[in-house]
Protein backbone atom coordinates (compact mmCIF):
# COMPACT_ATOMS: atom_id res chain seq x y z
CA UNK A 1 0.00 0.00 0.00
CA UNK A 2 2.23 2.74 -1.29
CA UNK A 3 -0.56 5.16 -2.01
CA UNK A 4 -3.57 6.24 -0.09
CA UNK A 5 -4.93 9.30 1.60
CA UNK A 6 -3.22 8.48 4.91
CA UNK A 7 0.17 7.49 3.55
CA UNK A 8 0.66 10.20 0.92
CA UNK A 9 0.80 12.98 3.50
CA UNK A 10 3.90 11.38 5.00
CA UNK A 11 5.57 11.10 1.60
CA UNK A 12 5.11 14.81 1.01
CA UNK A 13 6.08 15.73 4.55
CA UNK A 14 9.40 13.86 4.43
CA UNK A 15 10.20 14.08 0.70
CA UNK A 16 13.37 16.10 1.35
CA UNK A 17 14.77 13.32 3.55
CA UNK A 18 14.02 10.72 0.90
CA UNK A 19 15.63 12.78 -1.88
CA UNK A 20 18.78 13.49 0.14
CA UNK A 21 18.98 9.83 1.12
CA UNK A 22 18.59 8.73 -2.49
CA UNK A 23 21.26 11.16 -3.70
CA UNK A 24 23.62 9.96 -0.95
CA UNK A 25 22.98 6.37 -1.96
CA UNK A 26 23.74 7.15 -5.60
CA UNK A 27 26.97 8.94 -4.63
CA UNK A 28 28.09 5.96 -2.54
CA UNK A 29 27.38 3.55 -5.39
CA UNK A 30 29.26 5.73 -7.88
CA UNK A 31 32.36 6.12 -5.72
CA UNK A 32 32.41 2.42 -4.90
CA UNK A 33 32.98 1.79 -8.59
CA UNK A 34 36.13 3.93 -8.50
CA UNK A 35 37.94 1.70 -5.98
CA UNK A 36 38.63 -1.23 -8.37
CA UNK A 37 39.90 1.21 -11.01
CA UNK A 38 42.39 2.76 -8.59
CA UNK A 39 43.49 -0.62 -7.25
CA UNK A 40 43.89 -1.87 -10.81
CA UNK A 41 46.14 1.04 -11.68
CA UNK A 42 48.20 0.36 -8.55
CA UNK A 43 48.64 -3.30 -9.51
CA UNK A 44 49.47 -2.39 -13.12
CA UNK A 45 52.01 0.18 -11.92
CA UNK A 46 53.68 -2.37 -9.67
CA UNK A 47 53.82 -4.95 -12.47
CA UNK A 48 55.28 -2.41 -14.91
CA UNK A 49 57.67 -1.02 -12.34
CA UNK A 50 56.56 2.54 -13.09
CA UNK A 51 54.79 3.02 -9.80
CA UNK A 52 57.83 2.15 -7.70
CA UNK A 53 59.82 5.03 -9.14
CA UNK A 54 57.02 7.62 -9.04
CA UNK A 55 56.43 8.76 -5.47
CA UNK A 56 54.01 11.53 -6.50
CA UNK A 57 51.70 9.07 -8.24
CA UNK A 58 51.63 6.84 -5.16
CA UNK A 59 50.70 9.80 -2.97
CA UNK A 60 48.00 10.89 -5.44
CA UNK A 61 46.45 7.42 -5.55
CA UNK A 62 46.48 7.18 -1.75
CA UNK A 63 44.79 10.58 -1.44
CA UNK A 64 42.15 9.49 -3.95
CA UNK A 65 41.51 6.33 -1.96
CA UNK A 66 41.30 8.36 1.26
CA UNK A 67 38.86 10.80 -0.32
CA UNK A 68 36.72 7.94 -1.58
CA UNK A 69 36.76 6.36 1.88
CA UNK A 70 35.56 9.64 3.39
CA UNK A 71 32.82 10.02 0.77
CA UNK A 72 31.69 6.44 1.40
CA UNK A 73 31.61 7.04 5.15
CA UNK A 74 29.69 10.31 4.87
CA UNK A 75 27.38 9.00 2.15
CA UNK A 76 26.48 5.82 4.00
CA UNK A 77 25.83 7.79 7.15
CA UNK A 78 23.75 10.29 5.17
CA UNK A 79 21.49 7.84 3.38
CA UNK A 80 20.95 5.74 6.49
CA UNK A 81 20.19 8.80 8.59
CA UNK A 82 17.83 10.25 6.01
CA UNK A 83 15.95 7.16 4.87
CA UNK A 84 15.84 5.24 8.15
CA UNK A 85 15.35 8.48 10.08
CA UNK A 86 12.40 9.41 7.86
CA UNK A 87 10.91 5.97 8.44
CA UNK A 88 11.22 6.41 12.19
CA UNK A 89 9.69 9.89 11.98
CA UNK A 90 6.78 8.51 9.95
CA UNK A 91 6.30 5.78 12.53
CA UNK A 92 6.33 8.34 15.33
CA UNK A 93 3.77 10.51 13.53
trRosetta pair geometry for C-beta under 8 A, 3 or more apart (Angstrom, degrees):
i j d omega theta_ij theta_ji phi_ij phi_ji
1 4 5.8 3 175 -20 104 132
1 7 6.5 163 132 -29 94 154
2 7 7.0 -160 178 124 26 150
3 7 6.5 -170 -155 73 15 122
3 8 6.2 29 -150 -65 65 103
4 7 4.6 69 56 18 94 104
4 8 6.5 -168 71 -18 40 90
5 8 6.4 -45 -132 27 24 112
5 9 7.7 29 166 -23 52 100
6 9 6.9 -57 -168 21 29 107
7 10 6.0 -61 -168 34 46 109
7 11 6.8 47 143 -22 75 103
8 11 5.4 -49 -151 31 43 115
8 12 6.5 33 157 -12 71 104
9 12 6.0 -57 -149 41 33 106
9 13 6.1 36 152 -24 66 111
10 13 5.4 -52 -139 37 34 114
10 14 6.1 -5 172 14 68 110
10 90 4.7 71 -168 -127 137 107
10 93 6.6 168 -105 73 108 142
11 14 7.0 -82 -144 54 18 81
11 15 6.2 49 157 -73 62 89
11 18 7.6 -14 -152 -7 68 155
12 15 5.7 -15 -140 -29 31 118
13 93 7.7 81 96 -73 160 173
14 17 4.7 -35 -179 34 88 119
14 18 6.2 91 125 -22 85 96
14 86 4.3 131 170 -150 138 111
14 89 6.2 148 -93 84 137 129
14 90 6.4 -86 0 -61 153 98
15 18 5.6 -57 -149 39 38 111
15 19 6.2 36 155 -20 71 106
16 19 5.9 -55 -145 37 31 109
16 20 6.3 27 158 -14 65 108
17 20 6.0 -57 -145 41 28 107
17 21 6.1 29 156 -18 64 112
17 82 4.5 179 -172 -168 76 84
17 83 7.1 160 146 -78 95 34
17 85 6.5 -125 -158 85 137 99
17 86 3.9 159 109 -70 142 122
17 89 7.6 138 -8 32 170 141
18 21 5.7 -57 -144 40 28 113
18 22 6.2 30 156 -20 64 107
18 82 7.1 172 -77 149 21 106
18 83 6.6 73 -116 -105 58 74
18 86 6.0 -91 -57 61 75 176
19 22 5.7 -54 -145 36 30 110
19 23 6.3 28 156 -16 64 106
20 23 5.8 -55 -145 39 31 109
20 24 6.3 33 154 -20 64 106
20 78 6.8 -106 150 171 97 107
20 79 8.0 -164 123 -98 67 56
20 82 4.8 -152 89 -120 100 157
21 24 5.7 -54 -146 36 30 112
21 25 6.3 32 154 -20 64 106
21 78 7.0 -173 -109 137 53 76
21 79 4.4 98 -160 -143 71 64
21 80 7.9 148 -136 -20 106 14
21 81 7.7 -157 -96 72 98 58
21 82 3.3 -157 -64 94 96 120
21 83 3.8 137 -173 -47 157 87
21 86 7.1 -104 -20 2 145 128
22 25 5.6 -53 -147 35 32 113
22 26 6.5 32 154 -18 64 104
22 79 7.4 109 -58 -126 17 106
22 83 7.8 103 -50 -73 60 114
23 26 5.7 -52 -147 37 33 111
23 27 6.4 35 153 -20 64 104
24 27 5.7 -53 -148 35 33 112
24 28 6.4 34 153 -20 65 104
24 74 8.0 -121 -144 126 110 71
24 75 4.7 168 -174 -156 84 72
24 76 7.7 -179 154 -59 112 16
24 78 3.8 -155 -122 99 154 117
24 79 3.8 -162 92 -55 116 87
24 82 6.6 140 17 20 137 135
25 28 5.8 -51 -148 34 32 112
25 29 6.4 29 155 -16 64 106
25 75 7.3 150 -78 169 23 103
25 79 4.3 101 -58 -117 81 154
25 83 7.8 35 -45 -30 125 139
26 29 5.8 -55 -146 39 32 109
26 30 6.3 33 155 -21 65 106
27 30 5.8 -54 -147 35 31 111
27 31 6.3 18 160 -9 66 109
27 71 6.6 -115 151 174 110 109
27 75 4.8 -144 90 -116 107 135
28 31 6.2 -63 -144 43 27 101
28 32 6.2 33 156 -27 63 107
28 71 7.4 -179 -98 136 57 85
28 72 5.7 91 -136 -129 86 63
28 75 3.9 178 -65 123 93 136
28 76 5.7 99 -110 -61 146 71
28 79 6.7 -86 -5 -2 135 137
29 32 5.7 -51 -146 29 30 116
29 33 7.1 32 155 -21 59 101
30 33 6.1 -61 -167 27 34 110
30 34 7.5 34 143 -23 64 101
31 34 5.4 -42 -158 20 49 118
31 35 7.7 65 149 -33 64 88
31 68 5.0 175 176 -145 111 89
31 71 4.9 -174 -101 101 175 132
31 72 6.0 -142 99 -64 126 83
31 75 7.2 158 31 1 132 156
32 35 6.1 -34 -165 5 44 115
32 72 6.7 94 -73 -104 81 117
33 36 7.1 -48 -168 30 44 101
33 37 7.4 41 143 -13 65 111
34 37 5.5 -62 -158 40 46 115
34 38 6.2 41 151 -19 78 106
34 64 7.7 -118 150 163 125 110
34 68 5.7 -146 83 -109 123 140
35 38 6.0 -58 -148 37 30 107
35 39 6.2 25 158 -14 67 110
35 65 7.3 78 -123 -124 78 85
35 68 6.2 172 -73 138 84 154
36 39 5.6 -57 -140 44 33 110
36 40 5.9 40 157 -25 67 107
37 40 5.7 -53 -147 34 27 114
37 41 6.6 24 155 -16 61 104
38 41 5.9 -55 -150 36 32 108
38 42 6.5 35 150 -21 64 103
38 61 5.8 149 -167 -156 103 94
38 64 5.8 -168 -113 105 141 126
38 65 5.9 178 130 -72 154 90
38 68 7.6 -153 -1 -3 152 153
39 42 5.5 -50 -150 33 36 115
39 43 6.4 34 153 -17 67 103
40 43 5.8 -53 -146 37 32 108
40 44 6.2 31 155 -16 66 108
41 44 5.6 -51 -140 41 33 112
41 45 6.1 37 157 -22 64 107
41 61 6.9 -154 93 -112 115 131
42 45 5.8 -57 -149 37 27 111
42 46 6.5 26 154 -18 63 105
42 51 6.6 98 -149 -132 52 164
42 61 6.0 142 -77 165 99 156
43 46 5.8 -54 -149 35 32 110
43 47 6.4 30 154 -17 65 106
44 47 5.7 -55 -146 38 32 110
44 48 6.2 23 158 -11 66 110
44 51 8.0 115 90 -31 57 125
45 48 5.9 -57 -140 44 29 105
45 50 5.2 -93 -148 73 76 87
45 51 2.7 81 144 -44 117 120
45 52 7.7 164 146 -19 90 60
45 54 7.6 -89 -164 47 128 118
45 57 7.0 -167 -135 125 155 137
46 49 7.6 33 -178 -74 28 33
46 51 5.4 -47 -61 53 51 131
46 52 6.9 84 -123 -46 59 94
48 51 7.2 98 62 -6 93 84
49 52 5.7 -47 -161 27 56 116
49 53 7.1 42 151 -11 74 105
50 53 6.4 -68 -159 40 36 102
50 54 6.2 9 157 -3 71 122
50 57 7.9 5 133 54 90 163
51 54 6.0 -73 -137 48 32 99
51 57 6.2 -115 -129 97 71 126
51 58 6.3 105 -178 -72 90 91
54 57 4.1 30 124 16 120 117
54 58 6.7 151 101 -17 71 84
55 58 5.6 -55 -154 34 37 114
55 59 6.4 36 152 -18 69 105
56 59 5.7 -54 -149 37 33 111
56 60 6.3 35 152 -21 66 106
57 60 5.5 -51 -145 36 33 113
57 61 6.3 31 157 -17 65 105
58 61 6.0 -57 -148 38 28 108
58 62 6.4 26 154 -17 64 109
59 62 5.8 -58 -148 38 30 110
59 63 6.3 30 154 -19 66 106
60 63 5.8 -55 -148 36 30 110
60 64 6.4 31 153 -20 64 105
61 64 5.6 -51 -147 35 33 113
61 65 6.4 33 153 -17 65 104
62 65 5.7 -52 -147 38 33 110
62 66 6.3 36 152 -19 65 105
63 66 5.5 -53 -145 38 33 113
63 67 6.2 36 154 -21 66 104
64 67 5.7 -52 -147 35 31 112
64 68 6.3 30 154 -17 64 106
65 68 5.7 -53 -146 38 32 111
65 69 6.3 36 153 -22 64 104
66 69 5.6 -52 -148 34 32 113
66 70 6.5 32 153 -17 64 103
67 70 5.7 -55 -152 36 32 110
67 71 6.3 31 152 -17 66 105
68 71 5.6 -53 -145 38 34 111
68 72 6.2 36 154 -20 66 105
69 72 5.7 -53 -146 37 30 112
69 73 6.4 32 153 -20 63 105
70 73 5.6 -53 -148 35 32 112
70 74 6.2 22 158 -10 67 108
71 74 6.0 -58 -141 44 29 104
71 75 5.7 28 160 -19 66 115
72 75 5.8 -56 -135 42 24 110
72 76 6.0 22 165 -17 62 109
73 76 6.3 -60 -146 37 21 104
73 77 6.4 18 157 -14 60 110
74 77 5.8 -58 -148 40 29 111
74 78 6.0 31 154 -23 65 111
75 78 5.5 -55 -143 36 30 113
75 79 6.3 18 165 -11 67 104
76 79 6.4 -54 -139 39 29 99
76 80 6.2 22 162 -12 63 112
77 80 6.1 -66 -148 43 25 106
77 81 5.9 23 159 -19 65 114
78 81 5.9 -59 -142 38 25 108
78 82 6.1 14 164 -11 64 112
79 82 5.9 -57 -138 43 30 106
79 83 5.7 10 171 -2 69 114
80 83 6.6 -59 -127 47 22 93
80 84 5.3 -3 -177 10 63 122
80 85 7.9 88 133 -18 52 88
81 84 6.9 -52 -112 53 11 92
81 85 5.0 13 173 -20 53 130
82 85 5.9 -50 -120 43 12 111
82 86 6.2 14 164 -21 55 108
83 86 5.9 -51 -146 33 25 109
83 87 6.7 26 152 -18 59 104
84 87 5.5 -51 -151 35 36 114
84 88 6.5 35 151 -17 66 103
85 88 5.7 -54 -148 37 33 109
85 89 6.3 34 152 -20 66 105
86 89 5.5 -52 -145 37 34 113
86 90 6.3 38 153 -21 65 103
87 90 5.7 -51 -148 34 31 112
87 91 6.4 32 152 -19 63 106
88 91 5.5 -51 -147 37 34 114
88 92 6.3 34 153 -20 65 105
89 92 5.6 -53 -146 36 32 111
89 93 6.4 33 153 -20 65 104
90 93 5.7 -54 -148 35 32 110
